[in-house]
């Protein structure tokens, strides 16, 4: 996903489809004939796509299986088809399938990429596959596995690092056998495969892109291939591998005409057109866009397109990425919702823009789209007030690791995201300095929360590295300092991709560096959550005694399972699980206050809600909602 701002759509010329004539540019696209299980030839003609030798215009909408509950896949595909689209574009997030070196999962839950592609075929939709290795997509580390960061010398997105390229080869070797039988020439729905993503926004080594294409060919995928880039970056770095379809991100018709200077006779199309936009924590409201007029001009000019996204879904668990400036400043973590202001919202419902874009497509193609599928069922529950269940401090895993000083989580612990607790005994001090916090640190002295340092710049937060220690702790009595470090997703775009997480340091009290510190890494994984030790009846803290970083639990009684939002407006910052599924992060700086829970993850009767709040000492209400936006809630 491109991170650049685009100029407003300029006045368009009817000469957009030069070489075919003005009248030809207004001709409707071919009817969206879908895959039928027979071999088909998808190829490039003179500046156009061909399907079995005939002009074919790709009318694509993007969605990501990893962001959608598997039980909802078919419905979301049907929503794209009912909008008048003929193709579904999908990212494959490498790190969603290989979290440890050589250990792949392409089968379980929403990791079944081949299963999703087969559903597209069943629903009469072609597929445009975007498997990375890098995808950006507001996904943590742009899809690259965090295990690559355990070696501080590994360089990403370059053919000059043998460790990186060996990992890429392993990934392609695992994925390609699942894709080869699904290519159009084999009777499947996959038309085309993208090489990397937005590479001109990062570097200029065309040889790297050629090497990736050759790896796919070695494993039986011989194209056609495409690339996707922003025009300004492409003009600057010129990283275009000849013979590839050139997708231009955020392009209007004049940009597409300029793209011919790179692509020659290969097709130029809108690789990503934006009917919505991403939202970060701390922004005043949810981002939105309007793509109606842009799409009308693009279709009138006869170009193919891919809507990024037709349906966004959700950054479940710890999958949301982050953005930052090239120097690492202006850190902006992405919210848990990936609603994106898309035509099909997070719950799978059509928005006002969906109807308008549907009309644009129908008018241009002169094809009446199918009827919309029935919406998935909704659910609700009576408001509940979860009660304290366990303390994070009582559940530090195993024995601590003693370190010379704090440092990167990936290198010290082999841990991607999650939490780390650092502990150090000290005699006196007035100012604690925590440098290079990535990304959020809560400071405790003798069990009392005394301050925080956040990498997110926001009026409600302390974005400076210094925490003033209370006067009561400035004497010579030995104190216990504990720093709870919380992380957001890895930066997913720009030169800071691959940046490490944790308390990078240095750390000092009154300018004296801290050494020999104890550390407990907490990955927030399933095994640790299942093993939580709750308060014994006699040890449950009173409100006065309670120490922040508490787990709260409650039972949600649901008569009939269905989709819903869980409203966390009354809470501070933390994580939410339903029936053991980590829905994601919540944070009271907004704009998101509600987390989406797919109906298939609920059951009739009692459901377990678990909350880890890093700041609250007392319970607060949790309620059900029908929408991400308060103004739209039932």
Secondary structure, 3 states (H helix, E strand, C coil): CCCCCCCCCCCCCCCCCCCCCHHHHCCCCCCCCCCCCCCCCEEECCCCEEECCEEECCEEEECCHHHCCHHHHHHHHHHHHHCCCCEEEEECCHHHHEEECCEECCCCHHHCHHHHHHHHHHCCCEEEEECCCCCCCCEHHHHCCHHHHHCCCCCCCCCCCHHHHHHHHHHHHHHHHHHHCCEHHHCCCEEEEECCCCHHHCCCCHHHHHHHHHHHHHCCCCCCEEEEECHHHHHHHCCCCCCCEEEEECCCHHHHHHHHHHHCCCCEEEEEECCCCCCECCCCCCCCCCCHHHHHHHHHCCCCEEECCCECCECCCCCECEECCCCCCCCEEECCECCCCCCECCCCCECHHHHHHHHHHHHHHCCCCCCCCCCCCECCCCCEECEEEEEHHHHCCCCCEEECCCCEHHHHHCCCCCEEEEEEEECCCCEEEECCEECEEEEEECCEEEEEEECCCCCCCCCCCEEECCHHHCCCCCEEEEEEEECCCCECCCCCCCCCCEECCCEEECCEECCCEEEEEECCCHHHHHCCCCCCHHHCCCCCCCCCCEEEEEEEEECCCCEEEEECCCCCEEEEEECCEEEEEEECCCCCCEEEECHHHCCCEEEEEEEEECCCCCCCEEEEECCCCHHHCC
